Amino acid sequence: MKKLYPKEWMKWHPYKETDEVDHYYTGVANKIYKILHDSYIDEGDDFLVDMAFMLTAWFEDVISETHVWETFTGECERRYGSRLPFYKLDGEYYPDEINREDVMFLIWHYMQTDFGGERVINPENPALASAARQIFDMLCDEFEEAPQNERMQEFYGKQTFGPEDFFAYRNKLMWFHLNCYFNLINTYRLSDDMDMLCRESGDDEERIKMISHSLVVNYSFQSRLNLLSLTSAEWLALILKNNGNENGPWDNIEACGDNIYKCVRQDEDFIYAESLCGEKKEYAIKKDSIDLLMLKAFVSGETMFRTMLVKYGGAYWQNGLMQIKDDKDTDEWNTDINELEHTLTHDNQKAVFEDFMKASGGKFFVFVKSREEMKDFLCNKMKYEANPNMILPYVGKDGAMLMASPLTGLHIQMRHVNCICSPDNPFYDKKAAKEKAFMFVVNPDMIPYDLYCVLWDKGMLPDAALKSLNGYKHGRSLLQDNAVFFSDYFYHKCREKDFTDPLLLKWL
């Protein structure tokens, strides 16, 4: 078993020099690592080291009253009605102290992060519970003597960022996104993306450095892999607020996705540009955020460029890479504009959705027994002209389900149709549903998120259950009671952001 050192602990902190507090918590990390190493948690040693440091950083957060964890449990209570999913919290759960259930949830979360969507870990796993109990007991012994980390208190404490301090704020956000114990999944995602980037770029170190930086700055504002499907910018704003910071420029951050713009005019401080895809809108972009060499190329009324923007402190800032149109690549840019327009407006998908709902008589789901039935619905009922080159999928003994969404258009469900409980579904098989229906809740590759929500809200997945040592009935209750948390966690979406289309809600 290896020994953990303070220099490794520093990876998870926004400063470089160690002090006595860091040495103390490195000692705690070694104790946690030993418990994990000796436990029945079957994970690689490098991952157990990460988990030990993450659990120690959580302990440090609670002791130092920096309110990262307390912000998370508060948001859980707001969204789900309980400070934590899965576990029944009694009167002995204290939000501002350490709790055994906190340790259990964090171990589950870190293990699930390592597995991704390949496997769903039961949050009541006995090995998990045993390790959590030992770690909690050890931390209880440490609780009274554990020192507060004043440097972490300062990091999350009173902020002095003004509306012009976008880059200073972004540096803090990037650290939080990648290095806070709360966000281990972001570290793994960047590592995977960097491996792919290096394979594609070969020895082009300058390109790798440029693209990797762009990935981090854009993920920090837009990625929703975090807990509760919030961005790191949203989490940091909540945490800063819980540390006494009100109404800062970091509140209500607006991260604009990839788009193409045309420079309309400019003045001393701003480039005024109109978006060419999606909602047509003018943006006042701070010149200070644009590379000086690129800025010299801007011509009012002519220059087109592609980038991502962030609204901070009432102004828009260019974020990440920027590409300026070369007249030689006009055809390529026109193609990009058409593709982005299609992606951002969803006009075609909305038209398909309305046609589908009319053809189905207002039903979201149509079950078919054969390829012929599928073709009949699409061509005769929806009045779609058959493409002679279109090959519809073969429909097996478990049937198929047609459905539509204003966001994704027509969707053909071929997998586990027999798990869907509906009087219209002749393929429903209760035994199969008990085994496989849970996949609709935890596997985002199964079905579009908004259509999953319709399935769930209409009570068409009543058999969905996690496998449990306590039997099917208990496993069913565990999943059904926590279904919203599970879908938020695995789909990286949530109802308040991704289940709001007026066209969809009109039909419900």
VOGU-3710 file (C-alpha; in Angstrom, 3 decimals, decimal comma):
1> mkklypkewm> 0,000/0,000/0,000  1,438/3,372/-1,035  1,787/6,483/1,077  0,095/9,736/0,071  2,078/12,984/0,212  1,142/16,674/0,541  2,293/17,447/-3,025  -0,459/15,106/-4,280  -2,987/16,778/-1,973  -2,135/20,135/-3,538
11> kwhpyketde> -3,676/19,034/-6,852  -7,059/19,649/-5,262  -6,258/23,135/-3,964  -5,978/26,550/-5,657  -2,633/27,437/-4,063  0,854/25,956/-4,429  2,654/26,043/-1,082  1,786/23,547/1,663  1,404/24,428/5,335  0,592/22,578/8,567
21> vdhyytgvan> -3,096/22,379/7,654  -2,277/20,593/4,398  0,009/18,158/6,206  -2,772/17,395/8,679  -5,309/16,635/5,962  -2,793/14,543/4,031  -2,583/12,426/7,167  -6,369/12,066/7,153  -6,245/11,084/3,472  -3,783/8,295/4,302
31> kiykilhdsy> -6,174/6,933/6,935  -9,090/7,006/4,489  -6,965/5,403/1,786  -6,050/2,515/4,124  -9,727/1,866/4,872  -10,579/1,905/1,169  -7,566/-0,256/0,317  -8,599/-2,864/2,899  -12,283/-2,755/1,958  -14,233/-4,870/-0,494
41> idegddflvd> -14,508/-1,990/-2,947  -13,050/-3,532/-6,087  -11,423/-0,534/-7,765  -7,934/0,204/-9,064  -5,387/1,686/-6,683  -5,101/5,015/-8,526  -8,856/5,487/-8,258  -8,835/4,687/-4,526  -6,165/7,357/-4,068  -8,380/9,905/-5,839
51> mafmltawfe> -11,340/8,838/-3,736  -9,321/9,202/-0,521  -8,305/12,739/-1,434  -11,859/13,638/-2,492  -13,367/12,405/0,777  -10,688/14,265/2,709  -11,423/17,469/0,777  -15,116/17,037/1,631  -14,173/16,688/5,314  -12,000/19,808/5,028
61> dvisethvwe> -14,909/21,669/3,411  -17,268/20,824/6,290  -14,677/21,682/8,948  -13,726/24,950/7,230  -17,369/25,956/6,674  -16,771/26,770/3,006  -20,304/25,488/2,252  -19,654/23,491/-0,919  -21,341/20,356/0,407  -24,004/22,272/2,297
71> tftgecerry> -24,912/24,025/-0,968  -25,339/20,666/-2,692  -27,534/19,164/0,034  -29,579/22,377/0,113  -30,214/22,115/-3,638  -31,144/18,440/-3,194  -33,730/19,439/-0,617  -35,121/22,151/-2,907  -35,404/19,835/-5,898  -36,161/16,423/-4,346
81> gsrlpfykld> -37,479/17,215/-0,877  -34,539/15,634/0,955  -30,960/16,642/1,702  -29,722/13,443/0,038  -31,232/10,861/-2,310  -31,457/7,149/-1,423  -31,109/7,300/2,351  -33,733/7,944/4,993  -32,429/10,879/7,005  -33,641/11,034/10,578
91> geyypdeinr> -33,340/13,748/13,210  -29,651/12,941/13,670  -28,669/14,226/10,217  -26,967/17,616/10,629  -26,454/19,653/7,418  -23,466/21,592/8,766  -21,623/18,560/10,173  -20,348/15,237/8,848  -22,851/12,422/8,492  -22,469/8,748/7,636
101> edvmfliwhy> -24,987/9,158/4,808  -22,798/11,896/3,274  -19,859/9,505/3,123  -22,027/6,751/1,641  -23,364/9,045/-1,062  -19,913/10,391/-1,962  -18,409/6,910/-2,267  -21,366/5,898/-4,453  -20,917/9,018/-6,586  -17,165/8,535/-7,079
111> mqtdfggerv> -17,604/4,852/-7,929  -20,430/5,654/-10,338  -18,271/8,347/-11,942  -15,599/5,726/-12,587  -18,091/3,294/-14,144  -19,917/5,929/-16,202  -22,978/4,433/-17,873  -21,514/0,912/-18,073  -22,963/-0,176/-14,756  -25,376/1,201/-12,169
121> inpenpalas> -24,134/0,737/-8,619  -26,730/0,100/-5,965  -26,304/2,948/-3,424  -27,023/0,433/-0,655  -24,154/-1,831/-1,726  -22,835/-3,603/1,436  -19,167/-2,969/0,574  -19,935/0,714/0,120  -21,856/0,860/3,417  -19,078/-0,920/5,332
131> aarqifdmlc> -16,337/1,412/4,048  -18,517/4,469/4,697  -19,162/3,392/8,283  -15,447/2,899/9,000  -14,479/6,202/7,393  -17,216/8,066/9,245  -16,163/6,594/12,600  -12,541/7,597/11,963  -13,548/11,140/10,942  -15,688/11,477/14,077
141> defeeapqne> -12,505/10,920/16,088  -10,772/13,625/14,038  -13,644/16,097/14,076  -12,746/18,104/17,195  -9,071/18,594/16,362  -9,340/19,105/12,593  -8,139/22,638/11,663  -10,005/25,028/9,421  -8,276/25,854/6,141  -8,171/29,641/6,049
151> rmqefygkqt> -6,919/29,722/2,460  -9,960/27,740/1,264  -12,174/30,044/3,335  -10,613/32,974/1,492  -11,098/31,273/-1,898  -14,843/30,866/-1,346  -15,210/33,919/0,894  -15,858/37,564/0,123  -15,341/38,174/-3,594  -14,015/41,395/-5,111
161> fgpedffayr> -14,621/40,605/-8,790  -16,109/43,529/-10,690  -17,851/43,534/-14,082  -14,473/43,959/-15,849  -12,818/41,019/-14,063  -14,075/38,285/-16,370  -10,701/36,574/-16,799  -9,932/36,542/-13,060  -13,373/35,075/-12,392  -12,878/32,537/-15,190
171> nklmwfhlnc> -9,606/31,352/-13,656  -11,409/30,684/-10,374  -14,209/28,910/-12,216  -11,776/26,731/-14,188  -10,106/25,614/-10,965  -13,475/24,832/-9,403  -14,605/22,952/-12,521  -11,584/20,645/-12,611  -10,156/20,501/-9,103  -12,933/20,825/-6,552
181> yfnlintyrl> -13,689/17,468/-4,876  -17,249/18,057/-5,972  -16,406/17,698/-9,688  -14,194/14,655/-10,184  -16,138/13,673/-13,318  -14,869/16,807/-15,103  -11,261/15,792/-14,525  -11,942/12,391/-16,072  -13,790/13,877/-19,034  -10,934/16,264/-19,826
191> sddmdmlcre> -8,442/13,416/-19,552  -10,458/11,349/-22,065  -10,788/14,309/-24,435  -7,084/15,069/-24,192  -6,196/11,456/-25,040  -8,374/11,683/-28,139  -6,966/15,103/-29,052  -3,372/13,840/-28,790  -4,162/10,859/-31,036  -5,704/13,172/-33,637
201> sgddeerikm> -3,046/15,899/-33,437  0,114/13,815/-33,279  3,095/15,989/-32,329  1,379/19,350/-32,880  1,895/20,571/-29,312  0,784/24,136/-30,055  -2,553/22,925/-31,446  -3,055/20,570/-28,498  -2,380/23,374/-26,024  -4,731/25,772/-27,807
211> ishslvvnys> -7,643/23,333/-28,148  -7,279/21,920/-24,625  -7,480/25,422/-23,158  -10,568/26,114/-25,243  -12,162/22,878/-24,037  -11,661/23,789/-20,386  -12,935/27,370/-20,641  -16,050/26,290/-22,533  -16,757/23,200/-20,417  -16,517/25,368/-17,291
221> fqsrlnllsl> -19,462/27,442/-18,472  -21,512/24,916/-20,441  -20,894/21,317/-19,338  -23,675/19,818/-17,237  -21,933/16,619/-16,194  -21,938/17,937/-12,623  -24,273/16,771/-9,886  -27,898/17,840/-10,432  -27,011/18,710/-14,043  -25,970/22,240/-13,122
231> tsaewlalil> -22,995/23,906/-14,786  -19,903/24,720/-12,757  -20,747/28,423/-13,158  -24,183/27,789/-11,632  -22,722/25,778/-8,752  -20,030/28,359/-8,013  -22,623/31,168/-7,945  -24,718/29,216/-5,409  -21,674/28,458/-3,247  -20,477/32,081/-3,314
241> knngnengpw> -23,964/33,197/-2,324  -23,940/30,802/0,636  -20,639/32,390/1,655  -22,212/35,856/1,872  -21,709/37,126/-1,693  -24,858/38,740/-3,049  -25,564/40,117/-6,530  -22,113/39,684/-8,063  -21,325/39,773/-11,792  -20,989/35,967/-11,643
251> dnieacgdni> -24,748/35,680/-11,015  -26,970/34,804/-13,984  -24,085/33,848/-16,254  -25,301/33,287/-19,817  -23,173/30,886/-21,824  -23,952/31,026/-25,543  -23,179/27,875/-27,487  -21,303/27,616/-30,761  -22,617/30,178/-33,275  -21,613/32,209/-36,316
261> ykcvrqdedf> -21,774/36,009/-36,179  -21,417/38,987/-38,488  -19,753/42,184/-37,315  -22,335/44,972/-37,709  -20,379/47,875/-36,265  -17,807/48,642/-33,577  -16,743/51,367/-31,219  -13,833/51,876/-28,842  -14,920/49,146/-26,416  -17,225/46,753/-28,263
271> iyaeslcgek> -17,729/44,700/-31,393  -21,464/44,667/-32,183  -22,290/41,401/-33,919  -25,467/39,698/-35,100  -25,928/35,961/-34,676  -26,629/34,230/-37,970  -28,072/30,977/-36,562  -30,970/30,360/-34,213  -32,453/33,484/-32,635  -31,242/36,508/-34,595
281> keyaikkdsi> -29,882/38,853/-31,960  -27,235/41,557/-31,635  -24,436/41,048/-29,117  -22,113/43,709/-27,704  -18,805/41,827/-27,334  -15,980/43,268/-25,241  -12,974/44,007/-27,423  -10,729/43,231/-24,467  -11,760/39,569/-24,778  -10,673/39,208/-28,425
291> dllmlkafvs> -7,128/38,454/-29,507  -5,520/41,678/-30,736  -4,352/40,230/-34,074  -7,841/38,932/-34,824  -9,388/42,204/-33,701  -7,416/44,078/-36,379  -9,075/41,933/-39,052  -12,625/43,010/-38,145  -14,410/45,108/-40,778  -17,834/46,493/-39,913
301> getmfrtmlv> -20,594/45,092/-42,109  -18,329/42,375/-43,548  -16,427/40,179/-41,083  -18,015/36,849/-40,167  -16,676/34,776/-37,303  -17,451/31,635/-35,325  -17,005/31,402/-31,563  -18,701/31,004/-28,179  -19,724/33,901/-25,946  -20,300/34,329/-22,224
311> kyggaywqng> -22,367/37,083/-20,666  -20,651/38,294/-17,511  -21,303/41,534/-15,670  -23,841/42,695/-18,243  -21,524/42,354/-21,275  -20,584/39,519/-23,635  -17,043/38,149/-23,663  -15,493/35,997/-26,360  -14,636/32,631/-24,805  -12,273/30,009/-26,222
321> lmqikddkdt> -11,360/29,672/-29,873  -12,434/32,090/-32,610  -12,431/31,418/-36,351  -12,725/34,282/-38,850  -14,208/33,575/-42,285  -11,801/33,260/-45,149  -13,373/34,267/-48,480  -11,929/31,126/-50,051  -14,077/28,950/-47,739  -17,485/30,478/-48,546
331> dewntdinel> -19,139/27,155/-49,406  -17,894/25,571/-46,197  -19,207/28,468/-44,101  -22,600/28,355/-45,815  -22,812/24,654/-44,982  -21,903/25,354/-41,342  -24,534/28,103/-41,115  -27,231/25,792/-42,472  -26,262/22,989/-40,078  -26,195/25,289/-37,044
341> ehtlthdnqk> -29,510/26,883/-38,027  -31,098/23,448/-38,225  -29,644/22,452/-34,846  -30,641/25,613/-32,987  -34,157/26,249/-34,306  -35,648/22,715/-34,271  -38,167/23,895/-36,890  -38,136/20,563/-38,740  -38,421/18,581/-35,520  -41,379/20,653/-34,343
351> avfedfmkas> -43,190/20,128/-37,629  -42,582/16,366/-37,408  -43,850/16,353/-33,821  -47,096/18,098/-34,746  -47,639/15,776/-37,721  -46,986/12,761/-35,485  -49,431/13,872/-32,788  -52,180/14,496/-35,327  -51,633/11,133/-37,002  -51,592/9,283/-33,668
361> ggkffvfvks> -54,692/11,010/-32,335  -52,754/12,802/-29,617  -50,782/9,775/-28,412  -47,055/10,133/-27,824  -46,317/6,490/-28,575  -47,403/4,246/-31,438  -46,621/0,521/-31,244  -46,074/-1,460/-34,437  -45,686/-5,186/-35,052  -43,875/-5,053/-38,376
371> reemkdflcn> -41,937/-2,953/-40,837  -45,116/-2,748/-42,934  -47,114/-1,267/-40,044  -44,344/1,252/-39,463  -44,366/2,282/-43,116  -48,170/2,534/-43,091  -48,114/4,960/-40,156  -45,353/7,135/-41,608  -46,581/7,240/-45,204  -50,354/6,917/-44,970
381> kmkyeanpnm> -51,188/8,470/-41,596  -48,440/11,079/-41,330  -48,599/11,598/-45,124  -44,834/11,409/-45,501  -43,553/10,589/-48,949  -41,445/7,468/-48,837  -37,847/7,894/-49,870  -36,978/5,018/-52,232  -33,545/4,769/-50,589  -34,915/4,667/-47,027
391> ilpyvgkdga> -34,668/1,285/-45,334  -36,842/0,974/-42,243  -35,503/-1,209/-39,412  -36,594/-4,808/-39,054  -39,175/-5,270/-36,302  -38,589/-8,330/-34,137  -40,881/-10,292/-31,834  -40,758/-7,577/-29,142  -42,116/-4,967/-31,557  -41,149/-1,339/-32,022
401> mlmaspltgl> -42,416/2,002/-30,787  -42,646/5,233/-32,766  -42,536/8,543/-30,944  -41,711/12,180/-31,574  -40,329/15,202/-29,750  -40,181/18,932/-30,611  -36,426/18,747/-29,954  -35,398/15,500/-31,633  -38,162/14,864/-34,157  -39,141/11,295/-34,998
411> hiqmrhvnci> -37,639/8,546/-32,846  -37,978/4,791/-33,408  -37,532/2,736/-30,236  -36,342/-0,802/-30,927  -34,934/-1,781/-27,537  -36,950/-2,999/-24,547  -40,329/-2,020/-25,963  -41,704/-4,966/-23,958  -40,850/-3,061/-20,755  -43,367/-0,285/-21,461
421> cspdnpfydk> -46,677/-0,753/-19,679  -49,491/0,592/-21,830  -52,896/-0,780/-22,896  -51,774/0,036/-26,456  -48,618/-2,074/-26,174  -49,248/-5,703/-27,202  -45,602/-6,549/-26,465  -45,601/-5,645/-22,757  -43,989/-8,384/-20,674  -44,014/-7,812/-16,924
431> kaakekafmf> -41,179/-10,268/-16,287  -38,947/-8,544/-18,825  -39,940/-5,138/-17,429  -38,869/-6,138/-13,917  -35,434/-6,974/-15,309  -34,807/-4,188/-17,819  -37,209/-1,240/-17,399  -34,733/0,559/-15,118  -32,558/1,206/-18,185  -34,991/3,878/-19,389
441> vvnpdmipyd> -34,257/5,789/-16,165  -30,467/5,484/-16,135  -29,371/5,050/-19,772  -29,523/8,264/-21,843  -28,848/6,275/-25,021  -32,220/4,554/-24,687  -34,576/7,436/-25,426  -34,595/11,269/-25,711  -34,843/12,883/-22,276  -38,167/14,665/-22,798
451> lycvlwdkgm> -39,778/11,470/-24,110  -38,445/9,565/-21,117  -40,141/12,184/-18,909  -43,438/11,601/-20,745  -43,085/7,826/-20,265  -42,445/8,316/-16,578  -45,168/10,894/-15,985  -47,744/8,715/-17,718  -46,891/5,804/-15,417  -45,629/3,577/-18,217
461> lpdaalksln> -42,560/2,282/-16,315  -44,200/0,941/-13,132  -41,959/-2,153/-12,962  -38,616/-0,307/-13,119  -36,382/-1,439/-10,250  -32,748/-1,626/-9,224  -31,327/-5,025/-8,413  -31,226/-5,283/-4,626  -30,132/-7,887/-2,104  -33,352/-7,010/-0,274
471> gykhgrsllq> -35,469/-8,230/-3,158  -37,411/-6,825/-6,093  -39,967/-4,904/-4,050  -37,258/-2,992/-2,175  -35,261/-2,377/-5,368  -38,408/-1,051/-7,039  -39,066/1,394/-4,197  -35,426/2,528/-4,254  -35,593/3,402/-7,944  -39,150/4,746/-8,054
481> dnavffsdyf> -38,586/7,023/-5,045  -35,383/8,419/-6,566  -36,238/8,323/-10,270  -35,967/12,091/-10,789  -32,527/12,156/-9,161  -31,365/9,153/-11,205  -32,526/10,630/-14,525  -30,986/14,032/-13,682  -27,749/12,243/-12,777  -27,435/9,928/-15,784
491> yhkcrekdft> -29,037/12,033/-18,536  -27,231/15,212/-17,376  -30,488/17,077/-17,853  -33,270/18,253/-15,572  -36,921/19,141/-15,908  -36,614/22,830/-15,149  -34,249/23,280/-18,115  -34,980/20,462/-20,545  -38,668/19,632/-20,190  -40,140/23,052/-20,848
501> dplllkwl> -41,015/23,116/-24,564  -44,482/24,761/-24,828  -45,398/22,576/-27,780  -44,690/19,410/-25,797  -46,450/20,645/-22,661  -49,499/21,636/-24,720  -50,151/17,973/-25,540  -49,668/16,638/-21,999
//
